[in-house]
Amino acid sequence: MRTPVTREELDYWYNELGETTEQIGRRLGIGGRNVRDLMEKLGIPRRSKAEAAIDYPRHPFSGDKVEEAYLRGFGIGDLNVRMDLPTSQTIQARCGTTRTAQVNLIRQLFEPYGHVHTRKGTHGEIQIECPLGMSFSFLLEREDRVPHWVMENDNYFWAFLAGYMDAEGYIGILRHPYCDQARVQIASCDVGILRGLRAGLVMRGVRCPKLYRRKRGKQYKRAFYCLSIQRKASLDPLFRGIEPYLKHADRCAAMAKAWANVRERGVP
């Protein structure tokens, strides 16, 4: 029998839209039993009875520009976002992590809008999948630059930077024999984003050294760049700017320690 549907279509209807085999059968003009046979033939695992009984409603994005700026920064830094089919009405946001704080953050960001699926990956990591409505289509935009509307508004800029730092940033303290020093680093292949962030910080009175290129293994095809800030006169306004928007629990705790270090050393 000729397969009346592609694997991608069947997977989309079953796993993304949550349709039953009987509902899919009505789409195709065949019985539910035939759909189940097709799923087995195409290697699509069926849901358990408990999973099949659950319906996960989706809600449209709030439209809040500060939230959008944060999600854009975080999405560029840490999410794989795509539509599984050109005709799909679902935005799939995915990532893998070994850190509980990252799982909790993604739940915090996306559970108001739909169900967040988690499962164990093949290497011990946690795979996270968030099927979202089309109002999240802005997450598909992956240009290597900070959007103009973000650069021009302080609240949007700090929210975008906080989102990108929650995904790619490091906040810590360098140990020295005489004086420990707080440091912030943002390292990635997104050199256009990093240049935009540096320009936005300088516009807001935060002095930053130029980006520098970090060495990477030969297996990496793209250059890896780093924005590093450790002047206490720069860290204080940086922390003031991102404090209302930073959400990652580990990053917030690290910022509190680093900011205390800056204050102990005396802010000019």
PyMOL commands that set and color helices and strands:
alter all, ss='L'
color gray80, all
select helices_A, chain A and resi 7-16+21-28+32-42+49-52+65-78+100-110+134-140+148-151+154-168+191-203+232-242+249-265
alter helices_A, ss='H'
color red, helices_A
select strands_A, chain A and resi 80-82+91-97+117-120+126-132+169-174+181-188+212-214+224-229
alter strands_A, ss='S'
color yellow, strands_A
deselect
rebuild
show_as cartoon
